[in-house]
Amino acid sequence: MRKVNIEDYKRFQIPEDLLDQLFRTNAFKLFVPRAFGGLQLDLKSASQRITETSAHFGGLGWVLNLGAGANWFSGFFEAEAAKTIFSPKGTVIAGSGADSGNFKTEDGSVLLNGNWGKCSGAAHANYFSLNAKNADTGELSSFVVPRESVEFSEDKWGIFGLKSTSSLSINLSDVRVPQEFGFHINSIKNHFDYKVFHIPFEQFARVCMSSCFSGIAQCFLNTLHAEQIFKADFELITDSLRQKISSAIQNRDAIAESIEHESREGILSDRLQAAVRIRLGQANMLIFDEIQQMFKTAGLALVEEDKLSHWAYRDVLTAIHHPMMKV
């Protein structure tokens, strides 16, 4: 991939040439079965890809993390619906975890209404995932909706970092989709033998999110080196951060292998669930605290907008606030 510049950080969406690299390598289909054109990787291998991409450019890694993570839903549709949604080469899902809409079932289809915010990757997604409550029973279900059925809000999220992730709000007004486009997370409907589908959503998301954060921290470190922020003292000043990133990645790899082996149809022992939350969350905070210490010694460089490291630092500050990053 080409070098990233400051304008890439400031844009509302990922530049096409960088995005094309993800499509060419089928990266958004890390967790999609091979039968639907995906890579069907184990969690450890896929997480490494997320970290590597995030280390090149935080925003690019963020949209890969969320897009590939949402495409993981491919296991929770009946095979024919999954084939329809996920087989096209460019399939990427963006979406929201909010339950800010409702639905009614009518003659084999579903009528959806509502508003959902902060759908990262909206600029390049061709489907959107959302949660909605049954208007009659209050039961919560999840759905995917084709891009052409979605109305985008004109309001852009005025976020401090990760600006290029095209996070938009969507509106649906009496949008009808096939009933087969509904799903429940961890209710496996195809490729039961693919172990990643068995991992509970929260633990899956925490591994992917932490993988992205380790990469974003590495990206920040790379910009410090490229701009010679600490000059001859670089190795000395950054040694502790490099060690913490390396330790976090090793920790992540071990956790990914463990939960993939131990999970069964969305069930994982309370002990392992707690271990995932605590170990990953603590590793993320150790990295963040180290970066904050580094900020104190960097002088004006990290507050000057003409420095690449300033924009990489913004991504760190933004990413750490995601709930899945913390203990």
N, C-alpha and C positions, 0 to 999 in steps of 0.2 A: 504494500500500500504506500501511497505517496505521503510525504510529510504533511502534518496538519498545521494550519496557520491560525492566527487570531480570528480572522473573519469566519472560519469554520466554527469556532466556539460561539460567535455572536449571532450566527444565523438562526432562524426559527426552525429549520429542518436540516437533516443530515444532507450534505452534498451528494449529488447523484453518483459521482464516480466512486465514492466510498461505499455508498449503499449498494451499488452494482457488484462490488466485491463480495458482499455478503450473499447476494443472490447467486452469483456465479459459483460460489463454493457450497451452496445449499445450506448455509449456516442457520437460517431461520427454521430449518427442519431437523435440528439436532435430535428432537424427541418424537419425530413422526416415523411410524413404521415404514420399512423399505417398500412394502406393498403399495404404499401411497406416495412413493417418491421421496421418502425421507431417509435420514442417515441412521436412525434407530440406535444411537450411541448409548453406552452406559453413562450413569450420572457423573462419574469421575471424569471421563474423557470429555463429555460435553461441557462440564464446568471449567475445565482447562481452556477450552476454546473461548468461553465467555471471558475468562481472565485475560487471555492473550489479546483479544479484541479491545477490551477496556483499557489495557495498558497502552495501546496505540492511540486511542481517543476515547475519553470517558463517555461522551454522548453516543458514539457508535456502539460501545459495549452495552450501554444502558438500553438502547432500543433492541439490540440482539437479545439481551437477557429477558426483556419483557415479551418480545415477539416470539422467540423460541419457547419461552415458558408458557405462553398462551397456546401455542401450537401443540403443546403437551396434551391439551384437551382432546386431541385426536383419538385417544383411546376410549373416550367416554360417549362416543356416538356409535350407533349401529353401523356396520361395515359399509353399507351402501351410501349412507349420509356422509360418513367419514371420507369415503372415496371422492364424493362430489365436492366436498369443502377443501380437502387437503391435497388432492392429487395435482391440481394446477401448480405449475412451477413457482409462481410468484405469491403463493398464499402466505399471508402474514395476518395475524389477529392482533388488534389493539383493543383495549377495553378498560373497564372500570370495575372495581370490587364493590362499589356501592349498590345498595338495593333501593334505588331511587326511581323505580317505575313499577308498572303493573301489567298484567296480561290476562286475557280471556281466551279460552279454547273454543273454537268454532269449526265444526265440520272438518276435522283433521288438520286444521291450521291454528296458528296462535296470533292474536292481535295484541300488539305491544304499544304502550305509551309511557313516556317518561323522559327524564333528563339525566345524563351521566357525565361527570366531569373528569378532567385530568386523564384522558385517554392517550397515553404516550405512544408515539409512533403513528399517530393519526394520518400523517401526510403520505405514508407509503402502505398503509394497511388496506386489504381488500375485504376484510370482515371485522366486525366489532363484537366483542363478548360483553355481556351485561347480566346483571341479576335483577329479577323482577318478582313481585308477589302476585299470586293468584288473586284477582279482584274479588272472588267469591269466598275463598277459603283462607287466604293469607299465606298459603304455602309458598316458600321461596324456591325458585328454579332459575337455572342459567340458560342463556340462549346465545347463538351467534346470528348476526344480521349482516347481509351483504352491504358493501359500501354504498351502492346506489340507492339504498333505502334510508340512508342516514342523512339528517340535516345537521350541518356543523354550526356551532355558535361562532359569531364574529369575534367574541372576546378571546384573547390569547392570555395564557397563564403568565403573569409577570414574575417569573421565577429567577432567583439569584444566580443559579448555576444550571448545568445541563440544559442550557437554553435551546440547543439544537434538536431536542427530542420531540418536537412538534406535539406537545400535549394540549389537546383541544377538548372542549365539551361537545357532546352530541345530544340531539333531540330526536325523539321518535313520536310521531303522531299517527295513530291508527295504522301502524306498519304491520303487514301480515307476512309471516314466515311459516314454512312447513313445520308441523309438530316435531318432525325428526330433527329439526335444528335446535331442539332443547336438549339439555344434558344435566347430569349431576356429577360433580367432581368425585373421582375415585370409584364411581360405579362403572366398572370396566365392561365394555361392550364388544371389543375386538382385540385381537393380539394379547390374550390373557397371559401368554408366556413372556411378554416384555416386562421385565421386573420393575422398570422405572414407573410404569403406570400404577404400581401397587403402593408407591411411597405416598404417605399422607401429604396433602397440599401444603400445609404450613412448613413441614420439614423440607419438602422439595423447594419451596420458594426461598426459604432461608439459605439453603446451599447455593442456589443460583444468585441470590442477591449478594451474599458474602463473596462469591466468586467475582462478581462485578466490582464490588468495593475494593477488593485486593488489587484488581487491575487498575482502577481509578487512582489508587494510591501510588501504584507503580508508574502510571502515566505522569503524575505530579513529580515524582522522583526523577523521571527521565527529562522533564522540562527543566528542572533545576540543574541537571548536568549539562544539558544542551546550552543553556544560557549562562553557565559558569557562575551561578549565584554565589557559591561559597568558594570559588576559585580553588586554590591549592588545598584548602581545608575540606573539600567536598567529601572525600572518603571518610574522614574522621567524623564530620558532623552528621553524615547520613547513615553511618554504620548501623546504629540502633534501629532506624526505620527499615533498612534493608533486611535486617534479621527478623523483625516483627512481620514483615510481609511474607518472607519465606516460611516462617513458622505458621502463619495463618493459612497459607496454601497447603502445607503438609497436613495440618489439622483438618482442613476442608476435604482433602483427598481421603483421609482415613474415615471421616464421617460419611462421605458419599458412598464409599464401599460398604460400610457397616449398615446404613439404613436401607440401601438397595437389597442387601442380603436378608435383612430381618423383617422388612415390611410385607404385609399380606393384605391385599384388598383394602388399603387405606388404614390398616391397623398397625400400630407400632407401640412397643412397650412404653409406659410412662417414663421409665428410667431413660430410655434412649431419646424420647421427645425432649425431656428436660436437658439432656446432655447436648443435643443439637443447639437448642436455644442458648444455653449458657456458654458453651465452648466457642461457638461462632460469634455470638454477641460480644463476649469478652475480647476475642481476638480483634474484632473490628474496632472496639473502643481503644485498645492498646495502640493500634495503628493511628487512629484519629488523635489520641493524646500526644503521640510522638510528633505528628505533623504540626500540632498546635505549639509544641515546644520549639519546633524548627521555625515557625512563623516569628517567634520572638527574637530569633537571632538573624533573620534574613534581611533586616534593614527595610528600606523602602520598596525593595523589588516586588514583594508580593502584594503591594497595594497600588502598584502602577499598572494601568490598563494597557500599556504598550508592551507588557511582558507576557509571554505565553504561560509562564508559571503562575501568573496571577489568575488566569482563566482556568487552568488546571486545578488550582487551589479552590476556586469557586465550586467546581464540580465535587470536590471532596466534601466541602461544607454542606452542599445540597444533598448528596447521596446518603450521608450518615443519618439524615433525619427520617429516612424510610423506616416504618415500624419493624420491618423484618431484619433490620441491621442491628437491632439492640437486644439486650438481654430481656 
